[in-house]
């Protein structure tokens, strides 16, 4: 056994039918198939499934959205909007990929400055 073991990746799931109000802080990736009302911070990837709803702020390293988001998103790297996504947001990201069929209403800032590294780190 190696003495240089890596910390296992932590995957988190908010399932369909679950509603959470408040602030969520995740050190790994997180998938949302339920509803989040509040702030979601992750040092990893945030995946919002087709049934997922987020009303509030999302701060993360990367995101993959298939569901609904209303609020502000601060994504350090890539934001992917799938064809089923519906967003009403202020989006701050370095890279943006939008599939045909996605609905995006709001503002997008892709400036070369870092998005919000201090907000992602704990």
C-alpha positions in Angstrom: 0.0 0.0 0.0 1.3 3.4 -0.9 2.0 6.0 1.7 0.8 8.7 -0.7 -2.9 7.9 -0.7 -5.1 10.5 -2.3 -8.3 11.6 -0.5 -11.2 9.9 -2.2 -13.4 12.1 -4.4 -16.6 13.0 -2.6 -19.8 12.9 -4.7 -23.0 14.3 -3.2 -26.6 13.9 -4.4 -29.7 15.9 -3.6 -32.4 13.6 -4.9 -35.7 14.3 -6.7 -38.4 15.2 -4.1 -35.9 16.7 -1.7 -36.0 20.5 -0.9 -33.2 22.2 1.0 -33.4 25.8 2.1 -30.2 27.5 3.3 -26.5 27.1 2.5 -24.7 24.0 1.2 -20.9 23.7 1.2 -19.4 20.7 -0.7 -15.8 19.8 -1.0 -16.5 17.5 -3.9 -18.8 17.2 -6.9 -22.6 17.6 -6.2 -25.6 16.6 -8.3 -28.9 18.3 -7.8 -32.1 16.5 -8.9 -34.2 18.1 -6.1 -34.7 21.7 -5.2 -32.2 24.1 -3.5 -33.3 27.5 -2.3 -30.3 29.4 -1.0 -26.6 29.2 -1.7 -24.6 26.3 -3.1 -20.8 26.3 -2.9 -18.7 23.5 -4.2 -14.9 23.2 -4.9 -15.8 20.7 -7.5 -18.4 20.3 -10.3 -22.1 21.1 -9.8 -24.5 19.0 -12.0 -28.1 20.1 -12.1 -30.3 17.3 -13.5 -33.4 17.8 -15.7 -35.6 17.8 -12.6 -33.2 20.0 -10.6 -34.1 23.5 -9.5 -31.8 26.0 -7.8 -33.1 29.4 -6.7 -30.2 31.4 -5.3 -26.4 31.6 -5.7 -24.1 28.9 -7.1 -20.4 29.2 -6.7 -18.3 26.3 -8.1 -15.4 25.2 -10.2 -17.5 23.9 -13.1 -21.1 23.3 -13.9 -23.3 21.2 -16.1 -27.0 22.4 -16.1 -29.9 20.4 -17.5 -32.6 21.8 -15.1 -33.7 25.2 -13.9 -31.6 28.0 -12.2 -32.7 31.4 -11.1 -30.1 33.6 -9.4 -26.4 34.2 -9.7 -23.8 31.7 -10.9 -20.0 32.1 -10.4 -18.2 29.3 -12.2 -14.4 29.2 -12.1 -14.0 27.2 -15.3 -16.6 25.7 -17.8 -20.4 26.2 -17.7 -22.3 23.8 -19.9 -26.0 24.5 -20.6 -27.8 21.3 -21.9 -30.8 21.6 -24.3 -33.3 21.1 -21.4 -31.8 23.9 -19.2 -33.8 27.0 -18.3 -31.8 29.9 -16.7 -32.6 33.3 -15.4 -29.2 34.3 -14.1 -26.2 36.6 -13.8 -23.5 34.2 -15.0 -19.8 34.8 -14.4 -17.7 32.1 -16.0 -14.5 31.6 -18.1 -16.0 29.3 -20.7 -19.6 28.7 -21.8 -21.1 25.9 -23.9 -24.8 26.2 -24.8 -26.6 23.4 -26.6 -29.5 24.1 -29.0 -32.7 24.3 -27.1 -31.3 25.8 -23.9 -33.0 29.0 -22.6 -30.8 31.6 -21.1 -32.2 34.9 -19.9 -29.9 37.3 -18.1 -26.3 38.5 -18.2 -23.1 36.6 -18.9 -19.6 37.9 -18.0 -16.7 35.9 -19.4 -13.9 38.4 -18.5 -10.4 37.1 -18.2 -10.3 37.8 -14.5 -10.7 35.0 -12.1 -14.4 34.4 -11.3 -14.3 34.1 -7.5 -11.5 31.9 -6.2 -11.9 33.2 -2.7 -15.5 32.2 -2.6 -14.8 28.6 -3.8 -12.0 27.9 -1.3 -12.8 27.4 2.3 
